[in-house]
Amino acid sequence: MAKPNYAFAKRQRDLAKKQKKEAKRQRKAESDQTVPATEAGDAATSEKTGEIEPARGPSASPSGLTGD
């Protein structure tokens, strides 16, 4: 009976892992390119609805509490 070639099996697993990571990286790169367009669309819709965001001035504390 022939003995298993563990080095070959490991190399094949590593190559499959690299291919999978590369495919994932490409998918992420494609989705990152399309995200700014949707964010710009979201900003335009919030302006149309008239939503008002709370003002954050230099005197406003992050917790909303005064130091007095």
NUGULUM-621902 format. One record per residue: chain; residue in one letter; x, y, z of N, C-alpha, C, O, CB in turn; residue number from 0. Coordinates in nm, 3 decimals. Glycine has a CB too. Layout:
site chaine->A	residu->A	n_x->X	n_y->Y	n_z->Z	ca_x->X	ca_y->Y	ca_z->Z	c_x->X	c_y->Y	c_z->Z	o_x->X	o_y->Y	o_z->Z	cb_x->X	cb_y->Y	cb_z->Z	num->NUM
...
# end
This chain:
site chaine->A	residu->M	n_x->0.085	n_y->-0.119	n_z->0.000	ca_x->0.000	ca_y->0.000	ca_z->0.000	c_x->0.089	c_y->0.125	c_z->0.000	o_x->0.190	o_y->0.130	o_z->0.071	cb_x->-0.097	cb_y->0.000	cb_z->0.124	num->0
site chaine->A	residu->A	n_x->0.052	n_y->0.224	n_z->-0.078	ca_x->0.130	ca_y->0.346	ca_z->-0.089	c_x->0.103	c_y->0.436	c_z->0.031	o_x->-0.009	o_y->0.446	o_z->0.079	cb_x->0.099	cb_y->0.420	cb_z->-0.220	num->1
site chaine->A	residu->K	n_x->0.209	n_y->0.502	n_z->0.076	ca_x->0.189	ca_y->0.592	ca_z->0.190	c_x->0.142	c_y->0.729	c_z->0.140	o_x->0.178	o_y->0.771	o_z->0.030	cb_x->0.321	cb_y->0.606	cb_z->0.272	num->2
site chaine->A	residu->P	n_x->0.062	n_y->0.798	n_z->0.221	ca_x->0.010	ca_y->0.929	ca_z->0.178	c_x->0.121	c_y->1.034	c_z->0.170	o_x->0.215	o_y->1.034	o_z->0.250	cb_x->-0.100	cb_y->0.977	cb_z->0.274	num->3
site chaine->A	residu->N	n_x->0.108	n_y->1.124	n_z->0.073	ca_x->0.204	ca_y->1.231	ca_z->0.055	c_x->0.147	c_y->1.356	c_z->0.124	o_x->0.074	o_y->1.434	o_z->0.063	cb_x->0.234	cb_y->1.257	cb_z->-0.098	num->4
site chaine->A	residu->Y	n_x->0.180	n_y->1.371	n_z->0.251	ca_x->0.124	ca_y->1.480	ca_z->0.331	c_x->0.168	c_y->1.617	c_z->0.282	o_x->0.092	o_y->1.714	o_z->0.290	cb_x->0.163	cb_y->1.463	cb_z->0.476	num->5
site chaine->A	residu->A	n_x->0.289	n_y->1.627	n_z->0.231	ca_x->0.339	ca_y->1.756	ca_z->0.181	c_x->0.256	c_y->1.801	c_z->0.061	o_x->0.223	o_y->1.919	o_z->0.050	cb_x->0.489	cb_y->1.745	cb_z->0.141	num->6
site chaine->A	residu->F	n_x->0.221	n_y->1.709	n_z->-0.028	ca_x->0.140	ca_y->1.744	ca_z->-0.144	c_x->0.001	c_y->1.789	c_z->-0.099	o_x->-0.052	o_y->1.888	o_z->-0.150	cb_x->0.131	cb_y->1.624	cb_z->-0.241	num->7
site chaine->A	residu->A	n_x->-0.058	n_y->1.716	n_z->-0.006	ca_x->-0.192	ca_y->1.751	ca_z->0.042	c_x->-0.191	c_y->1.889	c_z->0.108	o_x->-0.283	o_y->1.969	o_z->0.087	cb_x->-0.243	cb_y->1.644	cb_z->0.143	num->8
site chaine->A	residu->K	n_x->-0.087	n_y->1.917	n_z->0.186	ca_x->-0.079	ca_y->2.048	ca_z->0.251	c_x->-0.064	c_y->2.158	c_z->0.148	o_x->-0.127	o_y->2.263	o_z->0.160	cb_x->0.039	cb_y->2.052	cb_z->0.350	num->9
site chaine->A	residu->R	n_x->0.016	n_y->2.136	n_z->0.048	ca_x->0.036	ca_y->2.235	ca_z->-0.058	c_x->-0.097	c_y->2.263	c_z->-0.129	o_x->-0.128	o_y->2.379	o_z->-0.159	cb_x->0.143	cb_y->2.187	cb_z->-0.160	num->10
site chaine->A	residu->Q	n_x->-0.174	n_y->2.160	n_z->-0.156	ca_x->-0.303	ca_y->2.177	ca_z->-0.222	c_x->-0.399	c_y->2.257	c_z->-0.134	o_x->-0.471	o_y->2.343	o_z->-0.184	cb_x->-0.364	cb_y->2.041	cb_z->-0.257	num->11
site chaine->A	residu->R	n_x->-0.399	n_y->2.229	n_z->-0.003	ca_x->-0.484	ca_y->2.305	ca_z->0.090	c_x->-0.443	c_y->2.452	c_z->0.093	o_x->-0.529	o_y->2.541	o_z->0.091	cb_x->-0.476	cb_y->2.246	cb_z->0.233	num->12
site chaine->A	residu->D	n_x->-0.312	n_y->2.477	n_z->0.096	ca_x->-0.263	ca_y->2.615	ca_z->0.099	c_x->-0.300	c_y->2.690	c_z->-0.029	o_x->-0.339	o_y->2.807	o_z->-0.023	cb_x->-0.111	cb_y->2.616	cb_z->0.119	num->13
site chaine->A	residu->L	n_x->-0.288	n_y->2.624	n_z->-0.143	ca_x->-0.325	ca_y->2.689	ca_z->-0.269	c_x->-0.475	c_y->2.720	c_z->-0.272	o_x->-0.515	o_y->2.827	o_z->-0.319	cb_x->-0.287	cb_y->2.598	cb_z->-0.389	num->14
site chaine->A	residu->A	n_x->-0.556	n_y->2.629	n_z->-0.223	ca_x->-0.701	ca_y->2.652	ca_z->-0.219	c_x->-0.733	c_y->2.769	c_z->-0.128	o_x->-0.820	o_y->2.851	o_z->-0.159	cb_x->-0.776	cb_y->2.526	cb_z->-0.172	num->15
site chaine->A	residu->K	n_x->-0.663	n_y->2.778	n_z->-0.015	ca_x->-0.683	ca_y->2.889	ca_z->0.079	c_x->-0.647	c_y->3.022	c_z->0.015	o_x->-0.720	o_y->3.120	o_z->0.029	cb_x->-0.600	cb_y->2.869	cb_z->0.206	num->16
site chaine->A	residu->K	n_x->-0.534	n_y->3.025	n_z->-0.057	ca_x->-0.491	ca_y->3.148	ca_z->-0.125	c_x->-0.594	c_y->3.192	c_z->-0.229	o_x->-0.625	o_y->3.311	o_z->-0.239	cb_x->-0.355	cb_y->3.128	cb_z->-0.191	num->17
site chaine->A	residu->Q	n_x->-0.645	n_y->3.097	n_z->-0.305	ca_x->-0.744	ca_y->3.131	ca_z->-0.408	c_x->-0.870	c_y->3.186	c_z->-0.344	o_x->-0.929	o_y->3.282	o_z->-0.395	cb_x->-0.777	cb_y->3.008	cb_z->-0.493	num->18
site chaine->A	residu->K	n_x->-0.912	n_y->3.127	n_z->-0.235	ca_x->-1.033	ca_y->3.172	ca_z->-0.166	c_x->-1.014	c_y->3.313	c_z->-0.110	o_x->-1.103	o_y->3.397	o_z->-0.121	cb_x->-1.070	cb_y->3.074	cb_z->-0.052	num->19
site chaine->A	residu->K	n_x->-0.898	n_y->3.339	n_z->-0.049	ca_x->-0.870	ca_y->3.472	ca_z->0.004	c_x->-0.865	c_y->3.576	c_z->-0.107	o_x->-0.916	o_y->3.687	o_z->-0.090	cb_x->-0.737	cb_y->3.472	cb_z->0.081	num->20
site chaine->A	residu->E	n_x->-0.805	n_y->3.541	n_z->-0.219	ca_x->-0.795	ca_y->3.634	ca_z->-0.331	c_x->-0.935	c_y->3.667	c_z->-0.386	o_x->-0.964	o_y->3.782	o_z->-0.417	cb_x->-0.706	cb_y->3.575	cb_z->-0.443	num->21
site chaine->A	residu->A	n_x->-1.019	n_y->3.566	n_z->-0.397	ca_x->-1.155	ca_y->3.589	ca_z->-0.445	c_x->-1.231	c_y->3.680	c_z->-0.349	o_x->-1.305	o_y->3.768	o_z->-0.392	cb_x->-1.230	cb_y->3.455	cb_z->-0.463	num->22
site chaine->A	residu->K	n_x->-1.213	n_y->3.658	n_z->-0.219	ca_x->-1.279	ca_y->3.742	ca_z->-0.118	c_x->-1.227	c_y->3.886	c_z->-0.126	o_x->-1.304	o_y->3.981	o_z->-0.117	cb_x->-1.256	cb_y->3.685	cb_z->0.024	num->23
site chaine->A	residu->R	n_x->-1.095	n_y->3.901	n_z->-0.144	ca_x->-1.036	ca_y->4.034	ca_z->-0.154	c_x->-1.093	c_y->4.108	c_z->-0.276	o_x->-1.121	o_y->4.228	o_z->-0.269	cb_x->-0.882	cb_y->4.025	cb_z->-0.163	num->24
site chaine->A	residu->Q	n_x->-1.108	n_y->4.038	n_z->-0.387	ca_x->-1.162	ca_y->4.100	ca_z->-0.507	c_x->-1.308	c_y->4.140	c_z->-0.487	o_x->-1.349	o_y->4.248	o_z->-0.531	cb_x->-1.149	cb_y->4.006	cb_z->-0.627	num->25
site chaine->A	residu->R	n_x->-1.386	n_y->4.055	n_z->-0.421	ca_x->-1.526	ca_y->4.089	ca_z->-0.394	c_x->-1.535	c_y->4.214	c_z->-0.308	o_x->-1.617	o_y->4.302	o_z->-0.332	cb_x->-1.599	cb_y->3.972	cb_z->-0.325	num->26
site chaine->A	residu->K	n_x->-1.448	n_y->4.221	n_z->-0.205	ca_x->-1.449	ca_y->4.338	ca_z->-0.117	c_x->-1.408	c_y->4.463	c_z->-0.193	o_x->-1.467	o_y->4.570	o_z->-0.172	cb_x->-1.355	cb_y->4.316	cb_z->0.002	num->27
site chaine->A	residu->A	n_x->-1.309	n_y->4.451	n_z->-0.280	ca_x->-1.263	ca_y->4.567	ca_z->-0.357	c_x->-1.375	c_y->4.616	c_z->-0.449	o_x->-1.393	o_y->4.737	o_z->-0.465	cb_x->-1.137	cb_y->4.531	cb_z->-0.441	num->28
site chaine->A	residu->E	n_x->-1.449	n_y->4.525	n_z->-0.508	ca_x->-1.560	ca_y->4.565	ca_z->-0.595	c_x->-1.670	c_y->4.632	c_z->-0.515	o_x->-1.727	o_y->4.732	o_z->-0.560	cb_x->-1.616	cb_y->4.442	cb_z->-0.670	num->29
site chaine->A	residu->S	n_x->-1.701	n_y->4.579	n_z->-0.397	ca_x->-1.807	ca_y->4.638	ca_z->-0.317	c_x->-1.765	c_y->4.773	c_z->-0.259	o_x->-1.848	o_y->4.862	o_z->-0.241	cb_x->-1.848	cb_y->4.543	cb_z->-0.204	num->30
site chaine->A	residu->D	n_x->-1.635	n_y->4.789	n_z->-0.229	ca_x->-1.586	ca_y->4.918	ca_z->-0.179	c_x->-1.598	c_y->5.027	c_z->-0.285	o_x->-1.619	o_y->5.144	o_z->-0.252	cb_x->-1.441	cb_y->4.906	cb_z->-0.133	num->31
site chaine->A	residu->Q	n_x->-1.586	n_y->4.988	n_z->-0.410	ca_x->-1.597	ca_y->5.086	ca_z->-0.518	c_x->-1.741	c_y->5.131	c_z->-0.535	o_x->-1.764	o_y->5.245	o_z->-0.577	cb_x->-1.544	cb_y->5.028	cb_z->-0.648	num->32
site chaine->A	residu->T	n_x->-1.838	n_y->5.047	n_z->-0.504	ca_x->-1.978	ca_y->5.082	ca_z->-0.522	c_x->-2.036	c_y->5.150	c_z->-0.399	o_x->-2.140	o_y->5.216	o_z->-0.411	cb_x->-2.059	cb_y->4.959	cb_z->-0.554	num->33
site chaine->A	residu->V	n_x->-1.974	n_y->5.139	n_z->-0.283	ca_x->-2.027	ca_y->5.196	ca_z->-0.159	c_x->-2.037	c_y->5.348	c_z->-0.163	o_x->-2.141	o_y->5.401	o_z->-0.122	cb_x->-1.941	cb_y->5.155	cb_z->-0.043	num->34
site chaine->A	residu->P	n_x->-1.936	n_y->5.424	n_z->-0.211	ca_x->-1.948	ca_y->5.569	ca_z->-0.210	c_x->-2.069	c_y->5.620	c_z->-0.288	o_x->-2.128	o_y->5.721	o_z->-0.251	cb_x->-1.824	cb_y->5.630	cb_z->-0.267	num->35
site chaine->A	residu->A	n_x->-2.107	n_y->5.553	n_z->-0.394	ca_x->-2.223	ca_y->5.595	ca_z->-0.472	c_x->-2.351	c_y->5.579	c_z->-0.390	o_x->-2.438	o_y->5.665	o_z->-0.396	cb_x->-2.233	cb_y->5.514	cb_z->-0.603	num->36
site chaine->A	residu->T	n_x->-2.363	n_y->5.472	n_z->-0.314	ca_x->-2.483	ca_y->5.453	ca_z->-0.232	c_x->-2.484	c_y->5.548	c_z->-0.114	o_x->-2.590	o_y->5.593	o_z->-0.071	cb_x->-2.493	cb_y->5.308	cb_z->-0.184	num->37
site chaine->A	residu->E	n_x->-2.367	n_y->5.577	n_z->-0.060	ca_x->-2.364	ca_y->5.673	ca_z->0.052	c_x->-2.406	c_y->5.811	c_z->0.004	o_x->-2.476	o_y->5.882	o_z->0.077	cb_x->-2.222	cb_y->5.679	cb_z->0.114	num->38
site chaine->A	residu->A	n_x->-2.365	n_y->5.849	n_z->-0.114	ca_x->-2.405	ca_y->5.979	ca_z->-0.168	c_x->-2.556	c_y->5.981	c_z->-0.189	o_x->-2.620	o_y->6.084	o_z->-0.167	cb_x->-2.331	cb_y->6.009	cb_z->-0.301	num->39
site chaine->A	residu->G	n_x->-2.612	n_y->5.870	n_z->-0.232	ca_x->-2.757	ca_y->5.860	ca_z->-0.250	c_x->-2.830	c_y->5.870	c_z->-0.117	o_x->-2.936	o_y->5.933	o_z->-0.110	cb_x->-2.793	cb_y->5.730	cb_z->-0.318	num->40
site chaine->A	residu->D	n_x->-2.775	n_y->5.810	n_z->-0.012	ca_x->-2.836	ca_y->5.817	ca_z->0.120	c_x->-2.836	c_y->5.960	c_z->0.173	o_x->-2.933	o_y->6.004	o_z->0.234	cb_x->-2.763	cb_y->5.724	cb_z->0.218	num->41
site chaine->A	residu->A	n_x->-2.727	n_y->6.033	n_z->0.149	ca_x->-2.718	ca_y->6.170	ca_z->0.196	c_x->-2.822	c_y->6.257	c_z->0.125	o_x->-2.883	o_y->6.345	o_z->0.186	cb_x->-2.577	cb_y->6.226	cb_z->0.172	num->42
site chaine->A	residu->A	n_x->-2.842	n_y->6.231	n_z->-0.002	ca_x->-2.940	ca_y->6.310	ca_z->-0.078	c_x->-3.081	c_y->6.282	c_z->-0.029	o_x->-3.163	o_y->6.374	o_z->-0.023	cb_x->-2.928	cb_y->6.280	cb_z->-0.227	num->43
site chaine->A	residu->T	n_x->-3.111	n_y->6.159	n_z->0.005	ca_x->-3.247	ca_y->6.127	ca_z->0.051	c_x->-3.273	c_y->6.187	c_z->0.188	o_x->-3.386	o_y->6.229	o_z->0.215	cb_x->-3.270	cb_y->5.975	cb_z->0.054	num->44
site chaine->A	residu->S	n_x->-3.173	n_y->6.192	n_z->0.276	ca_x->-3.196	ca_y->6.249	ca_z->0.408	c_x->-3.216	c_y->6.400	c_z->0.398	o_x->-3.288	o_y->6.459	o_z->0.479	cb_x->-3.079	cb_y->6.217	cb_z->0.501	num->45
site chaine->A	residu->E	n_x->-3.152	n_y->6.463	n_z->0.298	ca_x->-3.175	ca_y->6.606	ca_z->0.279	c_x->-3.316	c_y->6.632	c_z->0.229	o_x->-3.379	o_y->6.731	o_z->0.265	cb_x->-3.072	cb_y->6.665	cb_z->0.181	num->46
site chaine->A	residu->K	n_x->-3.366	n_y->6.544	n_z->0.146	ca_x->-3.500	ca_y->6.560	ca_z->0.091	c_x->-3.608	c_y->6.542	c_z->0.197	o_x->-3.712	o_y->6.607	o_z->0.192	cb_x->-3.522	cb_y->6.461	cb_z->-0.023	num->47
site chaine->A	residu->T	n_x->-3.583	n_y->6.454	n_z->0.294	ca_x->-3.683	ca_y->6.428	ca_z->0.397	c_x->-3.687	c_y->6.539	c_z->0.501	o_x->-3.784	o_y->6.551	o_z->0.576	cb_x->-3.657	cb_y->6.295	cb_z->0.464	num->48
site chaine->A	residu->G	n_x->-3.583	n_y->6.619	n_z->0.508	ca_x->-3.581	ca_y->6.731	ca_z->0.601	c_x->-3.539	c_y->6.693	c_z->0.742	o_x->-3.568	o_y->6.765	o_z->0.837	cb_x->-3.715	cb_y->6.795	cb_z->0.606	num->49
site chaine->A	residu->E	n_x->-3.472	n_y->6.577	n_z->0.756	ca_x->-3.426	ca_y->6.538	ca_z->0.888	c_x->-3.317	c_y->6.633	c_z->0.936	o_x->-3.230	o_y->6.674	o_z->0.858	cb_x->-3.374	cb_y->6.391	cb_z->0.887	num->50
site chaine->A	residu->I	n_x->-3.322	n_y->6.668	n_z->1.061	ca_x->-3.225	ca_y->6.760	ca_z->1.118	c_x->-3.140	c_y->6.684	c_z->1.218	o_x->-3.192	o_y->6.620	o_z->1.310	cb_x->-3.295	cb_y->6.884	cb_z->1.184	num->51
site chaine->A	residu->E	n_x->-3.009	n_y->6.692	n_z->1.200	ca_x->-2.919	ca_y->6.627	ca_z->1.293	c_x->-2.889	c_y->6.723	c_z->1.408	o_x->-2.883	o_y->6.844	o_z->1.385	cb_x->-2.787	cb_y->6.582	cb_z->1.222	num->52
site chaine->A	residu->P	n_x->-2.870	n_y->6.673	n_z->1.530	ca_x->-2.837	ca_y->6.761	ca_z->1.642	c_x->-2.704	c_y->6.831	c_z->1.621	o_x->-2.609	o_y->6.770	o_z->1.571	cb_x->-2.835	cb_y->6.682	cb_z->1.773	num->53
site chaine->A	residu->A	n_x->-2.697	n_y->6.955	n_z->1.659	ca_x->-2.575	ca_y->7.034	ca_z->1.641	c_x->-2.473	c_y->6.995	c_z->1.746	o_x->-2.506	o_y->6.974	o_z->1.862	cb_x->-2.605	cb_y->7.184	cb_z->1.649	num->54
site chaine->A	residu->R	n_x->-2.348	n_y->6.985	n_z->1.704	ca_x->-2.238	ca_y->6.955	ca_z->1.795	c_x->-2.140	c_y->7.071	c_z->1.789	o_x->-2.056	o_y->7.077	o_z->1.699	cb_x->-2.167	cb_y->6.819	cb_z->1.759	num->55
site chaine->A	residu->G	n_x->-2.149	n_y->7.159	n_z->1.880	ca_x->-2.058	ca_y->7.272	ca_z->1.883	c_x->-1.942	c_y->7.247	c_z->1.976	o_x->-1.937	o_y->7.143	o_z->2.041	cb_x->-2.131	cb_y->7.398	cb_z->1.924	num->56
site chaine->A	residu->P	n_x->-1.849	n_y->7.340	n_z->1.984	ca_x->-1.733	ca_y->7.322	ca_z->2.072	c_x->-1.773	c_y->7.323	c_z->2.220	o_x->-1.701	o_y->7.267	o_z->2.303	cb_x->-1.630	cb_y->7.431	cb_z->2.047	num->57
site chaine->A	residu->S	n_x->-1.887	n_y->7.384	n_z->2.253	ca_x->-1.927	ca_y->7.388	ca_z->2.394	c_x->-2.005	c_y->7.264	c_z->2.435	o_x->-2.023	o_y->7.239	o_z->2.554	cb_x->-2.012	cb_y->7.512	cb_z->2.421	num->58
site chaine->A	residu->A	n_x->-2.050	n_y->7.185	n_z->2.338	ca_x->-2.127	ca_y->7.064	ca_z->2.371	c_x->-2.031	c_y->6.954	c_z->2.416	o_x->-1.931	o_y->6.926	o_z->2.350	cb_x->-2.211	cb_y->7.015	cb_z->2.247	num->59
site chaine->A	residu->S	n_x->-2.062	n_y->6.893	n_z->2.529	ca_x->-1.981	ca_y->6.784	ca_z->2.577	c_x->-2.032	c_y->6.653	c_z->2.515	o_x->-2.150	o_y->6.643	o_z->2.482	cb_x->-1.982	cb_y->6.777	cb_z->2.731	num->60
site chaine->A	residu->P	n_x->-1.945	n_y->6.554	n_z->2.499	ca_x->-1.987	ca_y->6.430	ca_z->2.438	c_x->-2.097	c_y->6.357	c_z->2.515	o_x->-2.181	o_y->6.290	o_z->2.455	cb_x->-1.870	cb_y->6.341	cb_z->2.423	num->61
site chaine->A	residu->S	n_x->-2.098	n_y->6.368	n_z->2.645	ca_x->-2.198	ca_y->6.297	ca_z->2.723	c_x->-2.327	c_y->6.377	c_z->2.738	o_x->-2.428	o_y->6.324	o_z->2.782	cb_x->-2.143	cb_y->6.264	cb_z->2.860	num->62
site chaine->A	residu->G	n_x->-2.324	n_y->6.505	n_z->2.701	ca_x->-2.443	ca_y->6.587	ca_z->2.711	c_x->-2.460	c_y->6.651	c_z->2.849	o_x->-2.558	o_y->6.722	o_z->2.872	cb_x->-2.564	cb_y->6.505	cb_z->2.679	num->63
site chaine->A	residu->L	n_x->-2.367	n_y->6.626	n_z->2.939	ca_x->-2.375	ca_y->6.681	ca_z->3.074	c_x->-2.284	c_y->6.803	c_z->3.084	o_x->-2.181	o_y->6.810	o_z->3.017	cb_x->-2.335	cb_y->6.575	cb_z->3.179	num->64
site chaine->A	residu->T	n_x->-2.322	n_y->6.897	n_z->3.167	ca_x->-2.237	ca_y->7.013	ca_z->3.187	c_x->-2.141	c_y->6.987	c_z->3.301	o_x->-2.168	o_y->6.903	o_z->3.388	cb_x->-2.321	cb_y->7.139	cb_z->3.216	num->65
site chaine->A	residu->G	n_x->-2.030	n_y->7.056	n_z->3.301	ca_x->-1.929	ca_y->7.035	ca_z->3.405	c_x->-1.954	c_y->7.116	c_z->3.530	o_x->-1.872	o_y->7.112	o_z->3.622	cb_x->-1.794	cb_y->7.069	cb_z->3.351	num->66
site chaine->A	residu->D	n_x->-2.064	n_y->7.190	n_z->3.538	ca_x->-2.090	ca_y->7.275	ca_z->3.656	c_x->-2.142	c_y->7.197	c_z->3.771	o_x->-2.169	o_y->7.255	o_z->3.877	cb_x->-2.187	cb_y->7.383	cb_z->3.622	num->67
# end
